[in-house]
Amino acid sequence: MYTLLQVSEAVKRRIDEAARGGWYWVRAEIASLRTPNHAYLELVEHRNGRKVAVMRGVIWADALERIRISLGAEAANILKEGAEVLLRARLDYHHVFGLSIHIEEVDLGFSLGELERRKRATIERLKAEGLYDLNRSLPEPPVMQRIALVTSEGSAAYADFMQHLQLNEHGYRFHVRLYPTLVQGEQAAPSLRMAVAAIDPAGFDAVVLIRGGGGRLDLEPFNDLELCRLLARMPIPVLTGIGHDVDVSVADLIAHGPHKTPTAVADHLIDLAVFFESGLNGFLVGIQQRMQELFADNRERLATYAADLRERPGNLCRVRRAELQTVAGQFGRLSTAVLQQRAQHMATLRATLAAEALRGVRLLLRGMEGMQEAVRLLAPDQVLQRGYSITRAGGTAVRKAADLRPGDELETQFANGRAWSTIQRIDPHG
């Protein structure tokens, strides 16, 4: 039988033999961190979304101070929950507190390399989705005065930007609406996404995203894929001033206009207005010069027209008078000739009409004589002389057998007398 201490001592010997008191570089994620005096960490490793290892870590106060000095401005971005780090540490087994890792050094280059790797991954994803150059390809308005400002309210970046715009020497007015957000820390990326998503682009000329200076790892929220997607899809230009002279974020790369500082963004907006006003003034000067030239040309042209108008009526009257005299002479001669031609023509027509009338009368007389002869031959007495007779019933000439009945008395007239008869029978044709 073994006591618990004996088992613990056996475990410690095995660990010491395996570790041999050496230092190792360990890659892990900081799951939790407490720093009242010393730093107590919970380190974890995930694979395929599942925890595969968990171990306690500790950084003693003197080592913590050295590490913070070596990390410089990036210390807060590296020693935080959720950060993946590369640690130089050694194993230690305590009979009461168990197995832990004593950390002596944190590799700054590893953290910066991870930042760059995530940044490149975001860039490649945006290029694959056709978003990388989308906002940059938008046409820039000649003047941008309605600004949707995304930054931390009350920050130095906000104050510098607003003061620069409001106190510009030209007196231009800019209408700025603030969409407040966090710009650093673990919640910066979701806060930025929420602020950008709330912007209605129809009410603005541009979106301005600014923050003050800081370490390289402070840029990490501005490399967020979802944030960059929102910025790239904005139908209005996105201007950035994130406050880094050398390093740039993905938000800078996909923006329509990246600038080094918030005041540089303000200067750009003011410069656009100055350039537009200068162009407009030049345009107005050009219009004024052109109008003066046109007035001078038209004044000379009007003087020429006035002189011409003074002389033209007399000249025109003289020309028209000569033309009228010529036309009057031509008209007199022409009318005399026409009247003579018409008189000759009328005489010819008169003779022709008389001859035609005489011929027509003769033809008419001959036709009338023929008609008289026809009337004479068709007279009843002439018809009777040719052997015809007229039968009457009741004094009316009989035209058809259907009008007669047996027993009717008929009167028949001949050329030389009359006869009376009684109908015995009627035979209709057919």
Phi, psi and omega per residue, in radians:
M1 nan 2.456 -3.131
Y2 -2.043 2.601 3.030
T3 -1.474 2.853 3.141
L4 -1.059 -0.693 3.126
L5 -1.106 -0.709 3.122
Q6 -1.071 -0.743 3.108
V7 -1.100 -0.757 -3.120
S8 -1.111 -0.716 3.119
E9 -1.130 -0.644 3.110
A10 -1.123 -0.739 3.110
V11 -1.105 -0.773 -3.125
K12 -1.066 -0.765 3.122
R13 -1.044 -0.757 -3.134
R14 -1.079 -0.750 -3.132
I15 -1.157 -0.748 3.138
D16 -1.109 -0.697 3.112
E17 -1.107 -0.714 -3.108
A18 -1.250 -0.730 -3.080
A19 -1.433 -0.532 3.137
R20 0.992 0.446 3.088
G21 1.200 0.262 -3.080
G22 -1.463 2.942 3.095
W23 -1.806 2.482 -3.082
Y24 -2.306 2.583 2.994
W25 -1.567 2.122 -3.059
V26 -2.109 2.280 3.087
R27 -1.770 2.218 -3.081
A28 -2.770 2.942 3.079
E29 -1.869 2.403 3.107
I30 -1.424 1.897 3.138
A31 -1.437 -0.630 3.090
S32 -2.633 2.747 -3.073
L33 -2.609 2.226 3.044
R34 -2.201 2.289 -3.094
T35 -2.336 1.159 3.048
P36 -1.229 -0.786 3.107
N37 -2.442 -1.025 2.937
H38 -1.577 3.001 3.105
A39 -1.908 2.145 3.115
Y40 -1.955 2.167 -3.029
L41 -2.121 2.681 2.897
E42 -1.997 2.043 -3.103
L43 -1.751 2.489 -3.069
V44 -2.495 2.672 3.021
E45 -2.221 2.314 3.108
H46 -1.965 2.517 2.999
R47 -2.416 2.191 -3.135
N48 0.968 0.668 3.098
G49 1.323 0.245 -3.090
R50 -2.254 2.437 3.082
K51 -1.199 2.267 3.099
V52 -2.039 -0.227 3.110
A53 -2.781 2.464 3.087
V54 -2.423 2.383 3.125
M55 -2.683 2.595 3.091
R56 -1.418 2.584 3.059
G57 -2.303 2.730 3.123
V58 -2.522 2.451 3.033
I59 -2.146 1.992 -3.136
W60 -1.208 2.766 -2.967
A61 -0.955 -0.789 -3.115
D62 -1.152 -0.689 3.095
A63 -1.178 -0.643 3.127
L64 -1.086 -0.701 3.127
E65 -1.140 -0.769 3.108
R66 -1.071 -0.751 -3.111
I67 -1.102 -0.751 -3.141
R68 -1.097 -0.672 3.108
I69 -1.145 -0.741 -3.114
S70 -1.201 -0.577 3.141
L71 -1.394 -0.417 3.097
G72 1.087 -2.326 -3.066
A73 -1.153 -0.314 -3.102
E74 -1.536 -0.028 -3.041
A75 -0.984 -0.823 -3.095
A76 -1.158 -0.494 -3.134
N77 -1.439 -0.336 -3.138
I78 -1.672 -0.808 3.140
L79 -1.513 1.316 3.132
K80 -2.632 2.778 3.137
E81 -1.134 2.391 3.137
G82 1.604 -0.174 -3.125
A83 -1.432 2.442 3.058
E84 -1.664 2.235 -2.999
V85 -2.312 2.811 3.028
L86 -2.006 2.050 -2.985
L87 -2.000 2.443 2.941
R88 -1.717 2.049 -2.999
A89 -2.594 2.988 3.041
R90 -2.308 2.706 -3.137
L91 -1.427 2.517 3.081
D92 -2.504 2.341 3.111
Y93 -2.049 2.185 -3.139
H94 -1.972 2.413 -3.087
H95 -1.086 -0.467 -3.115
V96 -1.725 -0.780 -3.023
F97 -1.641 -0.112 3.071
G98 1.385 -2.767 -3.048
L99 -1.418 2.383 3.096
S100 -2.626 2.932 3.103
I101 -1.977 2.174 3.075
H102 -1.638 2.059 -3.005
I103 -1.728 2.320 -3.141
E104 -2.033 -0.336 -3.037
E105 -2.701 2.543 3.056
V106 -2.143 2.249 -3.071
D107 -1.416 1.917 3.112
L108 -1.149 -0.701 -3.118
G109 -1.047 -0.655 3.120
F110 -1.089 -0.804 -3.119
S111 -1.114 -0.725 3.096
L112 -1.159 -0.621 3.089
G113 -1.142 -0.692 3.086
E114 -1.117 -0.698 3.083
L115 -1.039 -0.795 -3.137
E116 -1.142 -0.667 3.118
R117 -1.098 -0.802 3.126
R118 -1.137 -0.631 3.102
K119 -1.095 -0.831 3.121
R120 -1.091 -0.663 3.120
A121 -1.099 -0.726 3.111
T122 -1.116 -0.751 3.135
I123 -1.063 -0.807 -3.124
E124 -1.098 -0.674 3.126
R125 -1.145 -0.738 3.120
L126 -1.134 -0.668 3.093
K127 -1.151 -0.720 3.140
A128 -1.113 -0.549 -3.130
E129 -1.558 0.031 3.132
G130 1.252 0.432 -3.087
L131 -1.823 -0.256 -2.985
Y132 -1.055 -0.729 -3.096
D133 -1.827 0.127 -2.980
L134 -1.129 -0.920 -3.097
N135 -1.223 -0.592 -3.131
R136 -1.161 -0.405 -3.117
S137 -1.451 -0.093 3.128
L138 -1.217 2.525 3.036
P139 -1.216 2.442 -3.130
E140 -1.526 2.216 3.097
P141 -1.060 2.614 3.138
P142 -1.131 -0.508 3.092
V143 -2.407 2.376 3.089
M144 -2.173 1.830 -3.089
Q145 -2.030 -0.376 3.110
R146 -1.698 1.873 -2.940
I147 -2.011 2.256 2.940
A148 -1.674 1.909 -3.022
L149 -1.746 2.140 3.125
V150 -1.938 1.919 3.127
T151 -2.938 3.139 3.112
S152 -1.439 2.179 -3.121
E153 -1.160 2.349 3.134
G154 1.438 0.004 3.139
S155 -1.350 2.873 3.100
A156 -1.109 -0.625 3.125
A157 -1.081 -0.770 3.124
Y158 -1.090 -0.804 -3.121
A159 -1.097 -0.786 -3.131
D160 -1.089 -0.787 -3.100
F161 -1.098 -0.867 -3.092
M162 -1.139 -0.733 3.138
Q163 -1.102 -0.697 -3.123
H164 -1.129 -0.702 3.136
L165 -1.253 -0.834 -3.012
Q166 -1.242 -0.508 -3.099
L167 -1.804 0.425 -3.124
N168 -1.139 2.516 -2.997
E169 -1.189 -0.265 -3.101
H170 -1.579 -0.188 3.127
G171 1.360 0.328 3.110
Y172 -1.214 2.541 3.125
R173 -1.838 2.275 3.097
F174 -2.079 2.440 -3.134
H175 -1.858 1.887 -3.027
V176 -1.987 2.252 3.013
R177 -2.003 2.192 -3.089
L178 -1.519 2.323 2.964
Y179 -1.974 1.629 -3.004
P180 -1.169 2.569 -3.105
T181 -2.788 2.816 2.919
L182 -1.375 2.549 -3.134
V183 -2.117 0.009 3.040
Q184 -2.706 2.777 -3.100
G185 1.793 3.084 -3.046
E186 -1.138 -0.560 -3.088
Q187 -1.639 0.135 -3.087
A188 -1.130 -0.813 -3.084
A189 -1.062 -0.914 3.111
P190 -1.099 -0.589 3.110
S191 -1.158 -0.715 3.087
L192 -1.103 -0.750 3.131
R193 -1.058 -0.748 -3.126
M194 -1.121 -0.718 -3.137
A195 -1.145 -0.778 -3.121
V196 -1.174 -0.687 -3.131
A197 -1.132 -0.424 -3.116
A198 -1.393 -0.159 -3.070
I199 -1.371 2.267 2.989
D200 -1.658 1.839 -3.025
P201 -1.120 -0.317 -3.117
A202 -1.147 -0.375 -3.088
G203 -1.696 0.105 -3.037
F204 -2.392 2.790 3.044
D205 -1.624 -0.441 -3.096
A206 -2.812 2.747 2.999
V207 -1.876 2.270 3.132
V208 -2.035 2.164 -3.135
L209 -2.020 2.011 -3.065
I210 -2.361 2.781 2.983
R211 -2.823 2.957 3.135
G212 -1.457 -2.967 -3.123
G213 -1.284 -3.136 -3.131
G214 2.843 -3.041 3.130
G215 -1.331 3.007 -3.125
R216 -1.121 -0.634 3.140
L217 -1.248 -0.259 3.038
D218 -1.169 -0.277 3.114
L219 -1.365 -0.206 -3.011
E220 -0.958 -0.720 3.108
P221 -1.055 -0.475 -3.104
F222 -1.497 0.024 2.996
N223 -1.763 0.053 -3.089
D224 -1.084 2.271 -3.045
L225 -1.094 -0.822 -3.092
E226 -1.149 -0.673 3.086
L227 -1.079 -0.794 -3.114
C228 -1.165 -0.571 3.058
R229 -1.090 -0.791 3.127
L230 -1.063 -0.774 -3.130
L231 -1.153 -0.739 -3.100
A232 -1.120 -0.605 -3.086
R233 -1.455 -0.048 3.109
M234 -1.065 2.260 3.134
P235 -1.403 0.092 3.059
I236 -2.180 2.768 -3.088
P237 -1.065 2.489 3.048
V238 -1.904 2.189 3.112
L239 -1.992 2.350 -3.112
T240 -2.088 2.569 3.005
G241 -2.568 1.428 -2.965
I242 -1.650 -0.035 2.929
G243 1.479 0.601 3.092
H244 -2.231 2.300 -3.116
D245 -1.411 -0.594 -3.043
V246 -1.896 -0.946 -3.048
D247 -1.426 2.530 3.109
V248 -2.204 2.603 3.102
S249 -1.669 2.981 3.080
V250 -1.135 -0.607 3.085
A251 -1.018 -0.677 3.066
D252 -1.109 -0.713 -3.038
L253 -1.209 -0.607 -3.090
I254 -1.636 -0.112 -3.107
A255 -1.253 2.700 3.083
H256 -1.146 -0.650 -3.142
G257 -2.528 1.740 3.076
P258 -1.453 2.418 3.110
H259 -2.311 2.755 -3.032
K260 -1.260 -0.694 -3.023
T261 -2.383 2.867 3.058
P262 -1.027 -0.693 3.135
T263 -1.181 -0.504 3.077
A264 -1.155 -0.643 3.072
V265 -1.119 -0.792 3.126
A266 -1.054 -0.734 3.109
D267 -1.049 -0.709 -3.140
H268 -1.094 -0.765 3.129
L269 -1.102 -0.720 3.122
I270 -1.171 -0.740 3.141
D271 -1.065 -0.677 3.093
L272 -1.046 -0.770 3.133
A273 -1.128 -0.710 3.120
V274 -1.090 -0.798 -3.129
F275 -1.094 -0.718 3.137
F276 -1.133 -0.773 -3.136
E277 -1.135 -0.707 3.114
S278 -1.076 -0.779 3.104
G279 -1.087 -0.706 3.132
L280 -1.139 -0.737 3.102
N281 -1.108 -0.722 3.089
G282 -1.084 -0.685 3.111
F283 -1.101 -0.739 3.134
L284 -1.163 -0.685 3.089
V285 -1.093 -0.736 3.107
G286 -1.076 -0.693 3.108
I287 -1.119 -0.751 -3.136
Q288 -1.088 -0.782 3.126
Q289 -1.093 -0.747 -3.130
R290 -1.134 -0.693 3.109
M291 -1.113 -0.722 3.110
Q292 -1.085 -0.729 3.099
E293 -1.096 -0.743 3.139
L294 -1.136 -0.714 3.117
F295 -1.089 -0.742 3.139
A296 -1.110 -0.796 3.121
D297 -1.072 -0.774 -3.105
N298 -1.207 -0.567 3.104
R299 -1.101 -0.773 3.106
E300 -1.132 -0.717 -3.136
R301 -1.130 -0.670 3.125
L302 -1.164 -0.659 3.100
A303 -1.088 -0.737 3.105
T304 -1.109 -0.755 3.125
Y305 -1.101 -0.679 -3.122
A306 -1.107 -0.790 3.117
A307 -1.103 -0.720 3.140
D308 -1.119 -0.703 -3.140
L309 -1.167 -0.595 3.112
R310 -1.156 -0.634 -3.090
E311 -1.566 -0.491 -2.983
R312 -1.125 -0.724 -3.109
P313 -1.008 -0.799 3.135
G314 -1.087 -0.791 3.127
N315 -1.080 -0.734 -3.108
L316 -1.163 -0.683 3.118
C317 -1.111 -0.734 3.127
R318 -1.101 -0.756 3.128
V319 -1.105 -0.743 -3.099
R320 -1.210 -0.609 3.123
R321 -1.115 -0.786 3.115
A322 -1.093 -0.724 3.122
E323 -1.107 -0.721 3.120
L324 -1.107 -0.722 3.111
Q325 -1.075 -0.767 3.117
T326 -1.078 -0.775 -3.120
V327 -1.151 -0.673 3.140
A328 -1.076 -0.800 3.106
G329 -1.069 -0.774 3.126
Q330 -1.112 -0.645 -3.121
F331 -1.169 -0.713 3.132
G332 -1.082 -0.826 3.140
R333 -1.118 -0.740 -3.096
L334 -1.174 -0.682 -3.118
S335 -1.180 -0.681 3.103
T336 -1.076 -0.800 3.137
A337 -1.111 -0.710 -3.135
V338 -1.149 -0.738 3.130
L339 -1.087 -0.702 3.103
Q340 -1.095 -0.795 3.109
Q341 -1.059 -0.707 -3.118
R342 -1.185 -0.632 3.126
A343 -1.134 -0.782 3.108
Q344 -1.083 -0.714 -3.140
H345 -1.138 -0.692 3.133
M346 -1.143 -0.707 3.112
A347 -1.072 -0.774 3.106
T348 -1.065 -0.787 3.136
L349 -1.108 -0.638 -3.139
R350 -1.106 -0.825 3.139
A351 -1.102 -0.769 -3.136
T352 -1.091 -0.723 -3.115
L353 -1.155 -0.684 3.127
A354 -1.104 -0.772 3.141
A355 -1.110 -0.767 -3.139
E356 -1.148 -0.650 3.133
A357 -1.134 -0.751 3.128
L358 -1.088 -0.774 3.117
R359 -1.093 -0.657 -3.131
G360 -1.178 -0.684 3.137
V361 -1.117 -0.751 3.128
R362 -1.060 -0.800 3.120
L363 -1.067 -0.656 -3.128
L364 -1.160 -0.691 3.127
L365 -1.128 -0.747 3.122
R366 -1.104 -0.672 3.109
G367 -1.138 -0.661 -3.139
M368 -1.184 -0.657 3.098
E369 -1.089 -0.701 3.111
G370 -1.144 -0.660 3.137
M371 -1.176 -0.672 3.109
Q372 -1.107 -0.704 3.133
E373 -1.135 -0.672 3.138
A374 -1.173 -0.691 3.108
V375 -1.107 -0.724 -3.136
R376 -1.102 -0.781 -3.116
L377 -1.169 -0.464 -3.102
L378 -1.588 0.023 3.096
A379 -1.110 2.569 -3.063
P380 -1.003 -0.725 -3.113
D381 -1.139 -0.616 3.084
Q382 -1.187 -0.651 3.127
V383 -1.143 -0.728 -3.132
L384 -1.151 -0.604 -3.141
Q385 -1.130 -0.441 3.141
R386 -1.505 0.197 3.036
G387 1.774 0.032 3.111
Y388 -1.498 2.834 3.083
S389 -2.381 2.878 3.134
I390 -2.145 2.158 -3.140
T391 -1.824 2.310 -3.127
R392 -2.193 2.578 3.050
A393 -2.233 2.027 -3.096
G394 1.140 0.516 3.108
G395 1.445 0.028 -3.124
T396 -1.987 2.322 -3.140
A397 -1.054 2.357 3.128
V398 -1.509 2.208 -3.094
R399 -1.861 -0.496 -3.118
K400 -2.595 2.611 -3.051
A401 -1.104 -0.458 -3.097
A402 -1.165 -0.328 -3.136
D403 -1.431 -0.087 -3.058
L404 -1.880 2.767 3.096
R405 -2.339 2.550 3.052
P406 -0.947 2.399 -3.120
G407 1.683 -0.231 3.093
D408 -1.161 2.499 3.120
E409 -1.660 2.258 -3.081
L410 -1.973 2.585 3.055
E411 -2.008 2.178 -3.123
T412 -2.025 2.168 -3.121
Q413 -1.814 2.299 3.081
F414 -2.025 3.068 -3.117
A415 -1.134 -0.535 -3.034
N416 -2.064 0.270 3.086
G417 2.891 -2.968 -3.089
R418 -2.313 2.730 3.083
A419 -2.480 2.601 3.133
W420 -2.089 2.474 -3.087
S421 -2.577 2.872 3.120
T422 -2.075 2.398 -3.097
I423 -1.322 2.178 3.062
Q424 -1.660 -0.681 -3.071
R425 -2.680 2.624 3.103
I426 -2.136 2.121 3.056
D427 -1.960 1.807 3.053
P428 -1.231 2.597 3.091
H429 -1.070 2.498 3.090
G430 1.531 nan nan
